[in-house]
């Protein structure tokens, strides 16, 4: 009985230690082998994927860096995010050739504020870098994403309500977009396999290399599909994303679309997005 009691105390102490690390220094888990690293990271309440960080969207923080009229392109993971960032930028500049210099790179012109830039990255230091980083051409990064000639700024996100304060007093607009689940899983498979070992080592072996897996109608199981289903590490990215946005689909500052619809009628959706953004396009 004494040994069992000691074992019980030891297990409880270990659980408390793991919980404390997960809350105070979760980046320590990223030094452990996969999948233990991700199991401990996710089970102690940290964001998945591990390089997501919601701090920028907290109610007491969002007012320190956003402006009324800003657009948040909050599409689902692997659901046309970069495509929509390009599209909305072209709409806000009305496709003017002379404005090409305002889009040197999608990550500079339409930054991803909730991307954790290092294992122990903190929003406060990242926010400072967005405003102080000097680019190779001598410009401040801020002079790209916050150029005074732009009618509104555009930010990337994969979050959804309530993490995104859609009904906040802040006057922001949100574009959300979902995609067929099998297509999302197939895209994630290719995307995960394209990561370098250097990046995987940074994030505890995540994402796993899935180059030996293929999505097919005959397959009975697949790692990404399993992760996207309820209980999986990526459940929020797909099912919870769609469920959460659905309740906000009629809000005046929200435009919820489906990727297949946009691709089927691109011209019509460009006009729809422009109307939502209150941009009058010039028709030839």
MIMIMAR-139785 format. One record per residue: x, y, z of N, C-alpha, C in turn. Coordinates in Angstrom, 1 decimal. Layout:
% residues N
<node <X Y Z> <X Y Z> <X Y Z>>
...
This chain:
% residues 284
<node <0.8 -1.2 0.0> <0.0 0.0 0.0> <0.9 1.3 0.0>>
<node <2.0 1.2 0.7> <2.9 2.3 0.8> <3.4 2.7 -0.6>>
<node <3.8 1.7 -1.3> <4.3 1.9 -2.7> <3.3 2.5 -3.6>>
<node <2.1 2.0 -3.5> <1.0 2.6 -4.3> <0.7 4.0 -3.9>>
<node <0.8 4.3 -2.6> <0.6 5.7 -2.2> <1.7 6.6 -2.7>>
<node <2.9 6.1 -2.7> <4.0 6.9 -3.2> <3.9 7.1 -4.7>>
<node <3.4 6.1 -5.4> <3.2 6.2 -6.8> <2.1 7.2 -7.1>>
<node <1.0 7.2 -6.3> <0.0 8.1 -6.6> <0.4 9.5 -6.3>>
<node <1.2 9.8 -5.3> <1.7 11.1 -5.0> <2.6 11.6 -6.1>>
<node <3.4 10.6 -6.6> <4.4 11.0 -7.7> <3.7 11.3 -9.0>>
<node <2.6 10.6 -9.3> <1.8 10.9 -10.5> <1.2 12.2 -10.4>>
<node <0.6 12.5 -9.2> <-0.1 13.8 -9.0> <0.9 14.9 -9.1>>
<node <2.1 14.7 -8.5> <3.2 15.8 -8.6> <3.6 16.0 -10.0>>
<node <3.7 14.9 -10.8> <4.1 15.1 -12.2> <3.1 15.8 -13.0>>
<node <1.8 15.5 -12.7> <0.7 16.2 -13.4> <0.7 17.6 -13.1>>
<node <1.0 18.0 -11.8> <1.0 19.4 -11.5> <2.2 20.1 -12.2>>
<node <3.3 19.4 -12.2> <4.5 20.0 -12.9> <4.2 20.2 -14.4>>
<node <3.6 19.2 -15.0> <3.3 19.3 -16.4> <2.3 20.5 -16.7>>
<node <1.3 20.6 -15.8> <0.3 21.7 -15.9> <1.0 23.0 -15.7>>
<node <1.9 23.1 -14.8> <2.6 24.4 -14.6> <3.4 24.8 -15.8>>
<node <4.1 23.8 -16.3> <5.0 24.1 -17.5> <4.1 24.5 -18.7>>
<node <3.0 23.8 -18.8> <2.1 24.1 -19.9> <1.5 25.5 -19.8>>
<node <1.3 26.0 -18.6> <0.8 27.3 -18.4> <1.8 28.4 -18.5>>
<node <3.0 28.2 -17.9> <4.0 29.2 -17.8> <5.1 29.2 -18.8>>
<node <5.5 28.0 -19.2> <6.6 27.9 -20.2> <6.4 26.7 -21.2>>
<node <5.2 26.8 -21.9> <4.9 25.7 -22.8> <5.9 25.4 -23.9>>
<node <6.7 26.4 -24.2> <7.6 26.2 -25.3> <8.7 25.1 -25.0>>
<node <8.8 24.8 -23.6> <9.7 23.7 -23.2> <9.3 22.4 -23.8>>
<node <8.0 22.2 -24.0> <7.5 20.9 -24.6> <8.0 20.7 -26.0>>
<node <8.3 21.8 -26.7> <8.7 21.7 -28.1> <10.1 21.1 -28.3>>
<node <10.8 20.9 -27.2> <12.1 20.2 -27.2> <12.0 18.7 -27.1>>
<node <10.8 18.2 -26.8> <10.5 16.8 -26.6> <10.2 16.2 -28.0>>
<node <10.4 14.8 -28.1> <10.1 14.1 -29.4> <8.6 14.1 -29.7>>
<node <8.3 14.2 -31.0> <7.0 14.1 -31.5> <6.5 12.6 -31.4>>
<node <5.3 12.3 -30.9> <4.2 13.2 -30.7> <4.0 13.7 -29.3>>
<node <4.9 13.2 -28.3> <4.8 13.6 -26.9> <4.8 15.1 -26.8>>
<node <5.6 15.8 -27.6> <5.6 17.3 -27.5> <4.3 17.9 -27.8>>
<node <3.6 17.5 -28.8> <2.3 18.0 -29.1> <1.2 17.6 -28.2>>
<node <1.3 16.3 -27.7> <0.3 15.8 -26.7> <0.3 16.7 -25.5>>
<node <1.5 17.0 -24.9> <1.6 17.8 -23.7> <1.3 19.2 -24.0>>
<node <1.6 19.7 -25.2> <1.3 21.1 -25.5> <-0.2 21.3 -25.6>>
<node <-0.9 20.4 -26.3> <-2.3 20.6 -26.5> <-3.1 20.2 -25.3>>
<node <-2.7 19.2 -24.5> <-3.4 18.8 -23.4> <-3.4 19.7 -22.2>>
<node <-2.4 20.7 -22.2> <-2.3 21.7 -21.2> <-3.0 23.0 -21.7>>
<node <-3.8 22.9 -22.7> <-4.6 24.1 -23.1> <-4.0 25.1 -24.0>>
<node <-2.9 24.7 -24.7> <-2.2 25.6 -25.6> <-2.8 25.4 -27.0>>
<node <-2.6 26.5 -27.8> <-3.2 26.6 -29.2> <-2.7 25.5 -30.1>>
<node <-3.5 25.0 -31.0> <-3.1 24.1 -32.1> <-3.6 24.7 -33.4>>
<node <-2.7 24.7 -34.4> <-1.3 24.4 -34.4> <-0.4 25.2 -33.3>>
<node <0.7 24.7 -32.9> <1.5 25.4 -31.9> <2.0 26.8 -32.2>>
<node <2.0 27.1 -33.5> <2.5 28.5 -33.9> <1.3 29.5 -34.0>>
<node <0.1 29.1 -33.5> <-1.0 30.1 -33.5> <-1.0 30.8 -32.1>>
<node <-1.4 32.1 -32.1> <-1.4 32.9 -30.9> <-2.5 33.9 -30.9>>
<node <-3.5 33.8 -30.0> <-4.6 34.7 -30.1> <-4.5 36.0 -29.4>>
<node <-3.4 36.3 -28.8> <-3.2 37.5 -27.9> <-3.6 38.8 -28.6>>
<node <-3.3 38.9 -29.9> <-3.6 40.2 -30.6> <-5.0 40.5 -30.6>>
<node <-5.9 39.5 -30.5> <-7.4 39.7 -30.6> <-8.1 39.9 -29.3>>
<node <-7.4 39.9 -28.2> <-8.0 40.1 -26.9> <-8.7 41.5 -26.9>>
<node <-9.8 41.6 -26.2> <-10.6 42.8 -26.2> <-9.8 44.0 -25.7>>
<node <-9.0 43.8 -24.7> <-8.2 44.9 -24.2> <-7.0 45.2 -25.0>>
<node <-6.7 44.5 -26.0> <-5.5 44.7 -26.8> <-5.8 45.1 -28.2>>
<node <-6.9 44.7 -28.8> <-7.2 44.9 -30.2> <-7.3 46.4 -30.5>>
<node <-7.7 47.2 -29.6> <-7.9 48.6 -29.8> <-6.5 49.4 -29.9>>
<node <-5.4 48.7 -29.5> <-4.1 49.3 -29.5> <-3.4 49.3 -30.8>>
<node <-3.9 48.4 -31.8> <-3.2 48.3 -33.1> <-4.2 48.3 -34.3>>
<node <-5.5 48.2 -34.1> <-6.4 48.2 -35.2> <-7.0 49.6 -35.4>>
<node <-7.6 49.8 -36.6> <-8.3 51.1 -36.8> <-9.6 50.7 -37.4>>
<node <-10.6 51.6 -37.2> <-11.9 51.4 -37.7> <-11.8 51.3 -39.2>>
<node <-12.5 50.3 -39.7> <-12.5 50.0 -41.2> <-11.5 49.0 -41.6>>
<node <-10.6 48.5 -40.7> <-9.7 47.4 -41.0> <-10.5 46.2 -41.4>>
<node <-9.9 45.4 -42.3> <-10.4 44.1 -42.8> <-9.6 42.9 -42.2>>
<node <-10.3 41.9 -41.7> <-9.6 40.7 -41.2> <-10.0 39.6 -42.2>>
<node <-9.1 39.1 -43.0> <-9.4 37.9 -43.8> <-9.2 36.7 -43.0>>
<node <-10.3 36.2 -42.4> <-10.2 35.1 -41.4> <-10.7 33.8 -42.1>>
<node <-10.1 33.4 -43.1> <-10.6 32.2 -43.8> <-10.1 31.0 -43.1>>
<node <-10.8 29.8 -43.3> <-10.4 28.6 -42.7> <-9.0 28.1 -43.2>>
<node <-8.4 27.3 -42.4> <-7.1 26.7 -42.9> <-7.2 26.0 -44.2>>
<node <-6.3 26.3 -45.1> <-6.3 25.6 -46.5> <-7.6 25.8 -47.2>>
<node <-8.1 27.0 -47.1> <-9.4 27.3 -47.7> <-9.3 28.6 -48.5>>
<node <-8.2 28.8 -49.2> <-8.0 30.0 -50.1> <-7.6 31.3 -49.4>>
<node <-6.8 31.2 -48.3> <-6.4 32.4 -47.6> <-5.6 33.3 -48.4>>
<node <-4.5 32.8 -49.0> <-3.6 33.7 -49.7> <-4.3 34.3 -51.0>>
<node <-5.1 33.4 -51.6> <-6.0 33.9 -52.7> <-6.8 35.0 -52.3>>
<node <-7.5 35.0 -51.2> <-8.4 36.0 -50.7> <-7.6 37.3 -50.3>>
<node <-6.4 37.1 -49.8> <-5.6 38.3 -49.4> <-5.2 39.0 -50.7>>
<node <-4.8 38.3 -51.7> <-4.5 39.0 -53.0> <-5.7 39.7 -53.6>>
<node <-6.8 38.9 -53.5> <-8.1 39.5 -54.1> <-8.5 40.7 -53.4>>
<node <-8.5 40.8 -52.1> <-9.0 42.0 -51.4> <-8.0 43.1 -51.5>>
<node <-6.7 42.8 -51.7> <-5.8 43.9 -51.9> <-6.0 44.5 -53.3>>
<node <-6.2 43.7 -54.3> <-6.5 44.2 -55.6> <-7.8 45.0 -55.6>>
<node <-8.8 44.6 -54.8> <-10.0 45.4 -54.7> <-9.8 46.8 -54.1>>
<node <-9.0 46.8 -53.0> <-8.8 48.1 -52.3> <-7.9 49.0 -53.1>>
<node <-7.1 48.5 -54.0> <-6.3 49.4 -54.9> <-6.9 49.5 -56.2>>
<node <-8.0 48.8 -56.5> <-8.7 48.8 -57.8> <-7.7 48.4 -58.9>>
<node <-6.8 47.5 -58.5> <-5.9 46.9 -59.5> <-5.0 47.8 -60.2>>
<node <-4.6 49.0 -59.6> <-3.8 49.9 -60.3> <-2.3 49.5 -60.3>>
<node <-1.7 49.5 -61.5> <-0.4 49.0 -61.7> <0.6 49.8 -60.8>>
<node <0.4 51.1 -60.6> <1.3 52.0 -59.8> <1.3 51.6 -58.3>>
<node <0.3 50.8 -57.9> <0.2 50.4 -56.5> <0.9 49.0 -56.3>>
<node <1.6 48.5 -57.3> <2.2 47.2 -57.1> <3.3 47.2 -56.0>>
<node <3.9 48.4 -55.9> <5.0 48.5 -54.8> <4.4 48.3 -53.4>>
<node <3.1 48.5 -53.3> <2.5 48.3 -52.0> <2.2 46.9 -51.6>>
<node <2.6 45.9 -52.5> <2.4 44.5 -52.3> <3.7 43.7 -52.6>>
<node <4.8 44.1 -51.9> <6.1 43.3 -52.2> <6.0 41.9 -51.8>>
<node <5.2 41.6 -50.8> <5.0 40.2 -50.3> <3.8 40.1 -49.5>>
<node <3.0 39.0 -49.6> <1.8 38.9 -48.9> <1.9 39.0 -47.4>>
<node <3.1 38.6 -46.9> <3.3 38.6 -45.4> <3.7 40.0 -44.9>>
<node <4.0 40.9 -45.8> <4.3 42.3 -45.5> <3.1 43.2 -45.7>>
<node <2.4 43.0 -46.7> <1.3 43.9 -47.1> <0.0 43.5 -46.3>>
<node <-0.1 42.2 -46.0> <-1.3 41.8 -45.3> <-0.9 40.8 -44.2>>
<node <-0.3 41.3 -43.2> <0.4 40.5 -42.1> <-0.5 39.6 -41.3>>
<node <0.1 38.5 -40.8> <-0.6 37.5 -40.0> <-0.3 37.8 -38.6>>
<node <-1.1 38.6 -37.9> <-0.8 39.0 -36.5> <-0.9 37.9 -35.5>>
<node <-1.6 36.8 -35.8> <-1.7 35.7 -34.8> <-0.7 34.6 -35.1>>
<node <0.3 34.8 -35.9> <1.3 33.8 -36.1> <2.4 34.0 -35.0>>
<node <2.7 33.0 -34.3> <3.8 33.0 -33.3> <5.1 32.9 -34.0>>
<node <6.0 33.8 -33.9> <7.2 33.9 -34.7> <8.4 33.2 -34.1>>
<node <8.2 32.7 -32.9> <9.3 31.9 -32.3> <8.7 31.0 -31.2>>
<node <9.4 30.0 -30.7> <8.8 29.2 -29.7> <8.2 29.9 -28.5>>
<node <9.0 30.9 -28.0> <8.6 31.6 -26.8> <8.1 33.0 -27.2>>
<node <7.6 33.1 -28.4> <7.2 34.4 -28.9> <6.0 35.0 -28.1>>
<node <6.1 36.3 -27.9> <5.0 37.0 -27.2> <4.5 38.1 -28.1>>
<node <3.2 38.4 -28.0> <2.6 39.4 -28.9> <3.2 40.8 -28.7>>
<node <3.5 41.2 -27.5> <4.0 42.5 -27.3> <5.3 42.8 -28.1>>
<node <6.2 41.8 -28.1> <7.4 42.0 -28.8> <7.2 41.9 -30.3>>
<node <6.2 41.1 -30.7> <5.9 40.9 -32.2> <5.3 42.2 -32.7>>
<node <4.4 42.8 -31.9> <3.7 44.0 -32.3> <4.8 45.1 -32.5>>
<node <5.7 45.2 -31.6> <6.8 46.2 -31.8> <7.6 46.0 -33.1>>
<node <7.8 44.7 -33.4> <8.6 44.4 -34.7> <7.8 44.9 -35.9>>
<node <6.5 44.7 -35.9> <5.7 45.1 -37.0> <5.8 46.6 -37.3>>
<node <6.1 47.3 -36.3> <6.2 48.8 -36.4> <7.6 49.3 -36.6>>
<node <8.6 48.5 -36.2> <10.0 49.0 -36.2> <10.9 48.3 -37.2>>
<node <10.5 47.1 -37.7> <11.4 46.3 -38.6> <11.7 47.1 -39.9>>
<node <13.0 47.2 -40.3> <13.4 47.9 -41.5> <13.6 46.8 -42.6>>
<node <13.0 47.0 -43.7> <13.1 46.0 -44.8> <14.4 46.2 -45.6>>
<node <14.8 45.3 -46.5> <16.0 45.4 -47.2> <16.1 46.6 -48.1>>
<node <14.9 47.1 -48.5> <14.9 48.3 -49.4> <15.0 49.6 -48.6>>
<node <15.1 49.5 -47.3> <15.2 50.7 -46.5> <13.9 51.2 -45.9>>
<node <12.7 50.6 -46.4> <11.4 51.0 -45.8> <11.1 50.3 -44.5>>
<node <10.4 51.0 -43.7> <9.8 50.3 -42.5> <8.7 49.4 -43.0>>
<node <8.7 48.2 -42.4> <7.6 47.3 -42.7> <6.2 47.9 -42.5>>
<node <6.1 48.8 -41.5> <4.9 49.4 -41.2> <4.4 50.3 -42.4>>
<node <5.4 50.8 -43.2> <5.1 51.6 -44.3> <4.5 50.8 -45.5>>
<node <4.5 49.5 -45.4> <3.9 48.6 -46.4> <2.5 48.3 -46.0>>
<node <2.3 47.7 -44.8> <1.0 47.2 -44.4> <0.1 48.3 -43.9>>
<node <0.7 49.5 -43.5> <0.0 50.6 -43.0> <0.2 51.9 -43.8>>
<node <0.4 51.7 -45.1> <0.7 52.8 -46.0> <-0.5 53.8 -46.0>>
<node <-0.2 55.1 -45.9> <-1.3 56.1 -45.8> <-2.2 56.2 -47.0>>
<node <-1.7 55.6 -48.2> <-2.6 55.7 -49.4> <-3.6 54.6 -49.4>>
<node <-3.5 53.6 -48.5> <-4.4 52.5 -48.5> <-5.7 52.9 -47.9>>
<node <-6.9 52.6 -48.4> <-8.2 53.0 -47.8> <-8.5 52.2 -46.6>>
<node <-7.9 51.0 -46.4> <-8.0 50.2 -45.2> <-6.9 49.2 -45.2>>
<node <-6.6 48.8 -44.0> <-5.5 47.7 -43.8> <-6.2 46.3 -43.9>>
<node <-5.4 45.3 -44.2> <-5.9 44.0 -44.3> <-5.0 43.1 -43.5>>
<node <-5.6 42.3 -42.6> <-4.8 41.3 -41.8> <-5.3 39.9 -42.0>>
<node <-4.4 39.0 -41.9> <-4.7 37.6 -42.1> <-5.0 36.9 -40.7>>
<node <-5.9 36.0 -40.7> <-6.2 35.2 -39.4> <-6.8 33.9 -39.8>>
<node <-6.6 32.9 -39.0> <-7.4 31.7 -39.1> <-8.3 31.5 -37.9>>
<node <-8.5 32.5 -37.1> <-9.3 32.4 -35.9> <-10.8 32.6 -36.3>>
<node <-11.7 32.5 -35.3> <-13.1 32.7 -35.5> <-13.7 33.1 -34.2>>
<node <-15.0 33.6 -34.2> <-15.6 34.0 -32.9> <-15.6 32.8 -31.9>>
<node <-15.5 33.1 -30.6> <-15.4 34.4 -30.0> <-13.9 34.9 -29.9>>
<node <-12.9 34.1 -30.3> <-11.6 34.6 -30.3> <-11.5 35.9 -31.1>>
<node <-12.0 36.0 -32.2> <-12.1 37.2 -33.0> <-13.3 38.0 -32.4>>
<node <-13.1 39.2 -31.9> <-14.2 40.0 -31.3> <-15.1 40.6 -32.4>>
<node <-15.9 39.8 -33.1> <-16.7 40.3 -34.2> <-17.7 41.3 -33.8>>
<node <-18.3 41.2 -32.6> <-19.3 42.1 -32.2> <-18.7 43.1 -31.2>>
<node <-17.5 43.4 -31.3> <-16.8 44.4 -30.5> <-17.2 45.8 -30.9>>
<node <-16.9 46.7 -30.0> <-17.2 48.1 -30.4> <-16.3 48.6 -31.5>>
<node <-15.2 47.8 -31.7> <-14.3 48.2 -32.8> <-14.9 47.9 -34.1>>
<node <-14.8 48.9 -35.0> <-15.5 48.8 -36.3> <-14.6 48.1 -37.3>>
<node <-14.6 46.8 -37.2> <-13.8 45.9 -38.1> <-14.7 45.1 -39.0>>
<node <-14.2 44.7 -40.2> <-14.9 43.8 -41.1> <-14.2 42.5 -41.2>>
<node <-14.9 41.4 -41.4> <-14.4 40.1 -41.4> <-14.9 39.3 -42.6>>
<node <-13.9 38.7 -43.3> <-14.3 37.8 -44.4> <-13.9 36.4 -43.9>>
<node <-14.9 35.5 -43.9> <-14.7 34.1 -43.6> <-15.0 33.2 -44.8>>
<node <-14.3 32.1 -44.9> <-14.5 31.3 -46.0> <-14.2 29.8 -45.7>>
<node <-15.1 28.9 -46.0> <-14.9 27.5 -45.7> <-14.7 26.8 -47.1>>
<node <-14.4 25.5 -47.0> <-14.1 24.7 -48.1> <-14.5 23.2 -47.9>>
<node <-14.7 22.5 -48.9> <-15.0 21.1 -48.8> <-14.0 20.4 -47.9>>
<node <-14.5 19.6 -46.9> <-13.6 19.0 -46.0> <-12.5 18.1 -46.5>>
<node <-12.9 17.3 -47.6> <-11.9 16.4 -48.2> <-10.8 17.2 -48.9>>
<node <-11.2 18.3 -49.5> <-10.2 19.1 -50.2> <-9.3 19.8 -49.1>>
<node <-9.8 20.2 -48.0> <-9.0 20.7 -46.9> <-8.0 19.7 -46.4>>
<node <-8.4 18.5 -46.2> <-7.5 17.4 -45.7> <-6.4 17.1 -46.8>>
<node <-6.8 17.1 -48.0> <-5.8 16.8 -49.1> <-4.8 18.0 -49.1>>
<node <-5.3 19.2 -49.0> <-4.3 20.3 -49.0> <-3.4 20.3 -47.8>>
<node <-3.9 20.0 -46.7> <-3.1 19.9 -45.5> <-2.0 18.9 -45.6>>
<node <-2.4 17.7 -46.3> <-1.4 16.6 -46.4> <-0.2 17.1 -47.2>>
<node <-0.5 17.8 -48.3> <0.6 18.3 -49.2> <1.4 19.4 -48.4>>
<node <0.6 20.3 -47.7> <1.2 21.4 -47.0> <2.1 20.9 -45.9>>
<node <1.7 20.0 -45.1> <2.5 19.5 -44.0> <3.7 18.8 -44.5>>
<node <3.6 18.1 -45.6> <4.8 17.4 -46.1> <5.8 18.3 -46.8>>
<node <5.4 19.6 -47.0> <6.4 20.5 -47.6> <7.2 21.2 -46.6>>
<node <7.0 21.0 -45.3> <7.7 21.7 -44.3> <9.1 21.1 -44.2>>
<node <10.1 21.9 -43.8> <11.5 21.4 -43.6> <11.6 20.8 -42.2>>
<node <12.7 20.0 -42.1> <13.0 19.4 -40.8> <13.4 20.5 -39.8>>
<node <14.0 21.5 -40.3> <14.4 22.6 -39.4> <13.2 23.2 -38.8>>
<node <12.1 23.4 -39.5> <10.9 24.0 -38.9> <10.2 23.0 -38.0>>
<node <10.2 21.7 -38.4> <9.6 20.7 -37.6> <10.3 20.6 -36.2>>
<node <11.6 20.7 -36.2> <12.4 20.7 -35.0> <12.0 21.9 -34.1>>
<node <11.7 23.0 -34.7> <11.3 24.2 -33.9> <10.0 24.0 -33.2>>
<node <9.1 23.2 -33.8> <7.8 23.0 -33.2> <7.5 21.6 -32.8>>
<node <8.5 21.0 -32.2> <8.3 19.7 -31.6> <7.9 18.6 -32.5>>
<node <8.3 18.7 -33.8> <8.0 17.7 -34.8> <6.7 17.9 -35.5>>
<node <6.1 19.1 -35.3> <4.9 19.4 -36.0> <5.2 20.3 -37.1>>
<node <4.5 20.2 -38.3> <3.5 19.1 -38.6> <4.3 17.9 -39.1>>
<node <3.6 16.7 -38.9> <4.3 15.4 -39.3> <4.4 15.4 -40.8>>
<node <5.4 14.6 -41.3> <5.6 14.4 -42.7> <4.6 13.3 -43.2>>
<node <3.7 13.7 -44.1> <2.6 12.8 -44.5> <2.8 12.5 -46.0>>
<node <4.0 12.5 -46.5> <4.3 12.3 -47.9> <3.9 10.9 -48.3>>
<node <3.8 10.0 -47.4> <3.4 8.6 -47.7> <1.9 8.3 -47.6>>
<node <1.2 9.4 -47.3> <-0.3 9.3 -47.2> <-1.0 10.0 -48.4>>
<node <-2.0 9.4 -48.9> <-2.8 10.1 -49.9> <-4.3 10.1 -49.5>>
<node <-5.0 11.1 -49.9> <-6.4 11.2 -49.7> <-7.1 10.5 -50.9>>
<node <-8.0 9.6 -50.6> <-8.8 9.0 -51.6> <-10.1 8.6 -51.1>>
<node <-11.1 8.4 -52.0> <-12.4 7.9 -51.6> <-12.4 6.5 -51.0>>
<node <-11.3 5.7 -51.4> <-11.3 4.4 -50.9> <-10.6 4.3 -49.5>>
<node <-9.9 5.3 -49.1> <-9.2 5.3 -47.8> <-10.2 5.2 -46.7>>
<node <-9.9 4.4 -45.7> <-10.8 4.3 -44.5> <-10.3 5.1 -43.4>>
<node <-9.1 5.5 -43.4> <-8.5 6.4 -42.4> <-7.4 7.2 -42.9>>
<node <-7.1 8.3 -42.3> <-6.0 9.2 -42.7> <-5.7 10.1 -41.6>>
<node <-4.4 10.3 -41.3> <-4.0 11.1 -40.1> <-4.6 12.5 -40.1>>
<node <-4.7 13.2 -41.2> <-5.3 14.6 -41.2> <-6.8 14.5 -41.0>>
<node <-7.4 13.6 -41.6> <-8.9 13.4 -41.5> <-9.2 13.2 -40.0>>
<node <-8.4 12.3 -39.4> <-8.6 11.9 -38.0> <-8.4 13.2 -37.1>>
<node <-7.4 14.0 -37.4> <-7.1 15.2 -36.7> <-8.2 16.2 -36.8>>
<node <-8.9 16.3 -38.0> <-9.9 17.3 -38.2> <-11.3 16.9 -37.6>>
<node <-11.4 15.6 -37.3> <-12.7 15.1 -36.7> <-12.8 15.5 -35.2>>
<node <-14.0 15.5 -34.6> <-14.1 15.8 -33.2> <-13.1 15.0 -32.3>>
<node <-12.4 15.7 -31.4> <-11.4 15.0 -30.6> <-10.0 15.1 -31.2>>
<node <-9.9 15.5 -32.4> <-8.6 15.6 -33.1> <-7.9 16.9 -32.8>>
<node <-6.6 17.0 -33.0> <-5.9 18.2 -32.7> <-6.2 19.4 -33.5>>
<node <-6.8 19.1 -34.7> <-7.1 20.2 -35.6> <-8.6 20.4 -35.8>>
<node <-9.4 19.9 -34.9> <-10.8 20.0 -35.0> <-11.3 21.4 -35.1>>
<node <-10.7 22.3 -34.3> <-11.1 23.8 -34.4> <-10.9 24.4 -35.8>>
<node <-9.9 23.9 -36.5> <-9.5 24.5 -37.8> <-10.6 24.3 -38.8>>
<node <-11.4 23.2 -38.7> <-12.4 23.0 -39.7> <-13.8 23.0 -39.1>>
<node <-14.2 22.0 -38.4> <-15.6 21.9 -38.0> <-16.0 23.0 -37.0>>
<node <-15.2 23.3 -36.0> <-15.5 24.3 -35.1> <-15.5 25.7 -35.7>>
<node <-14.6 25.8 -36.7> <-14.5 27.1 -37.5> <-15.8 27.4 -38.2>>
<node <-16.4 26.4 -38.9> <-17.6 26.6 -39.6> <-18.8 26.8 -38.6>>
<node <-18.9 26.0 -37.6> <-19.9 26.1 -36.6> <-19.9 27.5 -36.0>>
<node <-18.8 28.0 -35.6> <-18.7 29.3 -35.0> <-19.1 30.5 -35.9>>
<node <-18.6 30.4 -37.1> <-19.0 31.5 -38.0> <-20.4 31.5 -38.4>>
<node <-21.1 30.4 -38.4> <-22.4 30.3 -38.9> <-23.4 31.2 -38.1>>
<node <-23.1 31.3 -36.8> <-24.0 32.2 -36.0> <-23.8 33.7 -36.3>>
<node <-22.8 34.0 -37.0> <-22.5 35.4 -37.3> <-22.7 35.8 -38.8>>
<node <-23.2 34.8 -39.5> <-23.2 35.0 -41.0> <-24.1 36.1 -41.4>>
<node <-25.0 36.6 -40.6> <-25.9 37.7 -41.0> <-25.5 39.0 -40.4>>
<node <-24.4 39.0 -39.6> <-23.9 40.3 -39.1> <-23.4 41.2 -40.2>>
<node <-23.7 42.5 -40.1> <-23.3 43.4 -41.3> <-21.8 43.5 -41.5>>
<node <-21.0 43.2 -40.5> <-19.6 43.3 -40.7> <-18.9 42.0 -41.0>>
<node <-19.7 41.0 -41.4> <-19.2 39.6 -41.7> <-19.7 39.2 -43.1>>
<node <-18.7 38.7 -43.9> <-19.0 38.1 -45.2> <-18.5 36.7 -45.2>>
<node <-19.5 35.7 -45.1> <-19.2 34.3 -45.1> <-19.4 33.7 -46.4>>
<node <-18.4 33.0 -47.0> <-18.5 32.5 -48.3> <-18.0 31.0 -48.3>>
<node <-18.2 30.3 -49.4> <-17.7 29.0 -49.6> <-16.7 29.1 -50.8>>
<node <-15.5 28.4 -50.6> <-14.5 28.5 -51.6> <-15.0 28.0 -53.0>>
<node <-15.8 27.0 -53.0> <-16.2 26.5 -54.3> <-17.1 27.5 -55.1>>
<node <-17.9 28.2 -54.3> <-18.8 29.3 -54.9> <-18.0 30.4 -55.5>>
<node <-16.9 30.8 -54.8> <-16.1 31.9 -55.2> <-15.3 31.5 -56.5>>
<node <-14.8 30.3 -56.6> <-14.1 29.8 -57.7> <-15.0 29.6 -58.9>>
<node <-16.3 29.3 -58.7> <-17.3 29.0 -59.7> <-17.7 30.4 -60.4>>
<node <-17.8 31.4 -59.6> <-18.2 32.7 -60.1> <-17.3 33.8 -59.5>>
<node <-16.1 33.8 -60.0> <-15.1 34.8 -59.4> <-15.5 36.2 -59.6>>
<node <-16.0 36.5 -60.8> <-16.4 37.9 -61.1> <-17.5 38.4 -60.2>>
<node <-18.5 37.5 -60.1> <-19.6 37.9 -59.2> <-19.2 38.1 -57.8>>
<node <-18.3 37.3 -57.3> <-17.8 37.4 -55.9> <-16.9 38.5 -55.7>>
<node <-16.1 38.9 -56.7> <-15.3 40.1 -56.6> <-16.2 41.3 -56.4>>
<node <-17.3 41.4 -57.2> <-18.3 42.5 -57.0> <-18.9 42.4 -55.6>>
<node <-19.2 41.2 -55.2> <-19.9 41.0 -53.8> <-18.9 41.5 -52.7>>
<node <-17.6 41.1 -52.8> <-16.6 41.5 -51.8> <-16.4 43.0 -51.9>>
<node <-16.4 43.6 -53.1> <-16.2 45.0 -53.2> <-17.3 45.8 -52.6>>
<node <-18.5 45.3 -52.8> <-19.7 46.0 -52.2> <-19.6 45.9 -50.7>>
<node <-19.2 44.7 -50.1> <-19.1 44.5 -48.7> <-18.0 45.5 -48.1>>
<node <-17.0 45.8 -48.9> <-15.9 46.6 -48.5> <-16.2 48.1 -48.8>>
<node <-17.3 48.3 -49.5> <-17.7 49.7 -49.9> <-16.7 50.3 -50.8>>
<node <-16.2 49.5 -51.8> <-15.3 50.0 -52.8> <-16.0 49.9 -54.1>>
<node <-16.0 51.0 -54.8> <-16.7 51.1 -56.1> <-15.6 50.8 -57.2>>
<node <-15.8 49.7 -57.9> <-14.9 49.3 -58.9> <-15.2 50.0 -60.2>>
<node <-14.2 50.3 -61.0> <-14.4 50.9 -62.3> <-14.7 49.8 -63.3>>
<node <-15.8 49.8 -64.0> <-16.1 48.8 -65.0> <-15.7 49.3 -66.4>>
<node <-15.0 48.4 -67.1> <-14.5 48.8 -68.4> <-15.6 48.5 -69.5>>
